[in-house]
Amino acid sequence: MIAPVNSPVPSRLTFSARHFATALAFSGLIATTPSTTALAEERPAQLVLISFDGAHDNALWERSLKLGDSTGARFTYFLSCTFLMTKDDRKSYKAPGHSAGRSNVGFAQDNTDVLTRLGHIWAANQTGHEIGSHGCGHFDGKDWSKSDWLSEFDQFDSALASAWSSNGAEAPAGWAGFARSGVTGFRAPYLSAGDGLFAALAAHGLSYDASTVSRGPVMPDLSRLTARFALPLIPEGPQGRRIIAMDYNLFVRHSAAFETPSKAQEFEERTLDAFRSAFEAEYTGKRRPLQLGFHFVEMNGGAYWNALERFAAETCGRPEVACVTYQDALRRLERGEGSAS
């Protein structure tokens, strides 16, 4: 977990272009009007990046994959590798500075639980979703050295590569290649980054990191060997106070991290309003990527997952919107499909 730190409307550009062109045509100043489609193509798509940390609960795997199917959205799942190990195998993992077999998020229930999860992971990979790394035992690594982080990354890679065989099954064709080169991004537990992490990311060959936080939506920093995406602070609630655009932070603000299902509807509406407002500000403005983070845990009676489902359903199919993975966003941005000026 992370420590705390209306209806859709047309874009302003489309509205103003249409009315300006109509006024010119009726005044006789031009013989033809500019195509609003052509004008729209001058602006980049509004990217929306939805991610899940942990990626363990199989029921939520199913729910998220159905949401992707129904909306066309593609998600990034930041997987914790201890969920590919049973308690019997826990001694194979040793986090830096901890004894073997320790994990802040536990391990899988049994082999069947792992194999079901592996099936979801493979289905996600095959249908255009992304698997990223969340490390293994969900420890706070802000003080870890480069070598500590490299050890964590190596253990993640090893757990992913051997996950099927370690649980008594044969891996599907293509799994070895996926385990070797398919995971290209990382998010630190607790969003707890440091110099050791950033040095290790580059040394391990990861393409991007999604562990930092910014005042609001910003373009990722592509100037580094490992690109950096920052989760934004977005206005939320009656006073519009900014908060990290992530479900756990909303949970802390709304109910001090105590489950309060009796207020689930109130919290859902507040969350949806915040997502909508943050989206509209970018969609009608600079079109910087909007990032929203979630966990494979339902909090406050499912308020945040419910808000996500409503947001994705009404947003991901809109014109000039692409709900994409971090990998896809990075490819688009490297091709120069950046924000509007």
N, C-alpha and C positions, 0 to 999 in steps of 0.2 A: 504493500500500500504506500501511498504518497502522503507525506506530512503536509499540513495545510500551509501553506504559504498564503388581425394580423394576417393576415393572409399575405401570400407572396404577391409582390407588385412587379410590373415590368421594369427593366433597367432604365435609368434616367437617360442613357445615351439613345436607346431605341425610341423612347417617348419624344425626346427633343428633336431627333433627326426627322422623325415622321412628321411632326407638326411644322417644323421649319420648312421641309420640302413641300408640304402641302400649301403653305402660305406663299412660297415663291411661285409655285405653279399657278395658283389663282391670280396672282398679281401680274402674270405674264412675263416675269423676269427671266424664266427659263422655259425651254420647250419640253424638257424631260426632267424627271425627278430622280435623285440618286436612289439606288436600291438600298433598302434598310438591311437586306441580307449582306450586301457588300460592306456597308458600314460596320455591321456586327463583326464581320470577319477581320476587321482591323484590330479588334480587341481579343486578347487571349481568352481561352476558356477559364471560367472560375473553377479552380481546383479545390476539392474538398477531400481531406485525408482523414479517414476514420480508422482508428487502431484499437487493439485490445491487448492488454498486458496480462501475462500469465498463461492464457489459452489452455485451461485445464478442464473445466467442467464440461462433460460431454453433452449435456442437455443444452448448454449455451453455445457449444459448437454447432449443434443442429439448428438452433434458433438463428444464429448469425448467418449461417450459410443460406438458410431460407430467405433471410432479409436481403442478402446479396442477389439471390436469384430473382426476387420480386421487384427489386429496384434497379438492378443493373450496377449497383455499387460494387467496388472491389476493395477489400479490406487488407490491412496489415495486422498479422497476429504475432506479437512479440512473446515468444514461447520461453517458459522456464523449464530447463532440461530435467529437473528432478521429477517432473510429471511424466517422464519417460522411464522412470525407475520405480520399482516396488520397494517396500521397506526392507525386503530380504536383500536387495541389491544396494542399499543406501551406502554401505561402506566403500563403494567404488567412487564416491564423490567426496572430495575434501576441499572445502572452500578456504581461500587464503586466511590464515589467522585463526582457523577453527579446526576442531577435531573432525576426523572422518565420520561421515554419516549424518552431519548436521545440516538442517535446512530450515529457513524461516517460514517456508510455505509447505513443508511436508513433502511427501512422496505419493506416488500413485497407490490406489487401493490394492490392486492385484494385476496379474498379467492381462486379464480380460479388459480391465479398465484402460491399460496402456494401449492394447491393440485397437480398441475402439477409437481412442484418441488418434492413433497413428492413421487410421482410416480417414478420419476427418482432416487431418493435416494433409494427407495425400490428395484427397478430393479437393481441398482448397487450392493446393498447388496446381492441380490439373485444370482448374476452372478460372485461373487468372488472379487469384488472391495471392498474397505474399506471406511467407513465414520469415519473421525477423527473430533476432536473439534478445532475450531478456536475462541472459546469464543463466545461472542454475539455481542456487539456493536463496536468491532474493536477499542478499546481505548488502548493507550500506558500504559501498566501496570508495567513499570519498577520500580515504587515506591510503588506499591501496596503491602500490607501486605499479610501474609498467609491467614488471614480471608477474606480479600478482594477477593483474587483469589478463595477461596472456595465458596464465594457467587456467583461469576461469573460461576464457574463450576456447582453449584447447579441449577442456572437459565437456563443454557444450557440443563441440564438433564431434567428439568421440561418442557421446551419448546419442546424438542424432544418427550417426552412421551405423551404430550397432543396435539401434532400438528394436528392430523387428527380431533379429536373432536372439537378443538378450531376453526376449519375451516369448520365445518358442515358436516363431513364425518366420516365413520366408518373405523378404522384402519384395515389393513390386518392381518390375523392370523400370529402370530409370531412377530408383531411389538413391543409388550410390552417387550418381552424378549430382542429384539435387543436394544431398548431404555434403558433398565436396564443394559445390560452388553456388548453390541456390540461395543461401542466406547471406545477404549483403549489407544488412543494416542492424542497428542495435539501439536499445533504450535501456538506460541504467535503472535498476530498482531505486525507488524513492526520488527519481530524477537527480541522483546524487553523483555528480560528475567531478572530475578533478584532473590535474595534469597527468597523473599516471594513466587514467583512462584514455585521454586524448592521444597520448603517445602510443598506447597499445592498439588503439583502433587502426591507426595508420599502419603500424607494423604488422597487424594481422590481415591487412588488405580489405578491411570493410569500407564500403562505398559511402555510407552516411551514418550519422548519429542523430538520434531524436530525443536527447536527454536534457536539453537546455530549455530555458523559459524566457519569453520576451514580453515586453510591455503590451503588445498587441500583435496581430498578424504581421509578420515580416517575411521578406524573401529569404530563403535559406542562404547560408554563406557557402558559396561554391568555390571560394578562393583557396580552400584548404584541400589537402590530399583526401581527407575524409570530410565530405560535406556535412554541414550542421543545420538541422531543422530544429526550430524552437517552438515548443507549445506556447500558445499565446494566452495572455491574460485578457479576459473579455468582461464587459460590464454585465452585472447580474443583480437581480432583486430590485426592490423599490427604490433604493438609493443609487443603483447602478454601480456599486462597488466592484472593482475588477477582481477576478478570480481565475486561476488556471483552468483552462477549458478541459476539465477531466472530472469523471464522475465521483471519485473519492474526495476531491476537494469540495465539490458541491455537497456531498454527504456530511463533511465536517462542518461546513457553514450552516447547512439547513438544520442539522439536528445534533451537532457536536459529536458526530460519529456514533450516536446511539440510534438503533433501529426504531423508527417511528412510523410504522405503516399506516397509522390513522391519518397521516398528513401526506400520503403518497400522491394524491391528485394535485394538491397544492404545489408540492415540490416538482412534480412532472411539468406542470404549466409554467412554473418559474424557469425551469431548465429549458424548455422548448422556446420560451420567449427570448432567453439569452442566446440560444443557438440561432434563432431566426434573425435577431438583430445583428449579431456578429456577421452572419452570412450576407445580409442585405448591405451592410456597410462596405463589404469588399466587392460584392456583385455589381453594385452601382458606383463603385469607387475605383480603387487601384487594382483590384483583382489579384491581390496577393493570396497565396494558398491559405485556406482555413483548416486548421488541424483540431480534431476533437479526440480525446483519449478516454478509453473505458477499460474496465476490468471484467474478468469472467466471474463476477460476483454481482448478484442483484442486491441493491441497497435501498433502504426505505421503501419496501414493498414493490421494488422494481421500477421506481419512478424514473430513473435515469435511462435504463434500457427502453422503457416505454417512450420516453421523449426522443431517444435516438431513432426508434422505428418510425415515429411520426415525422421527424425531421427528414430522414432519408427518403421516405415515401413521397414527400412533397417537394423535395429539393433535387434529388439526383437525376430526375428525368426532365428537368427544366432546360430550356435552350441555353447554350453556351456554358453548361455546367458539366464537369467531369468528376465523379466521385472515384478516386483512384488510389492505388497503393503508393507507398513512399518510393518504391523502385520506379514505378511509372512516372510519378511526379518528377523525380530526379532526371529521368531520361528526357522528358519534355522540356524541363528548364535548361538542361545542357544543350538542347537543340535551339535554344533562344526563344521558347514560348513562355516568355516571362510576363510580369505584370504590366498593366497599362501605365503610361506616364501621367 
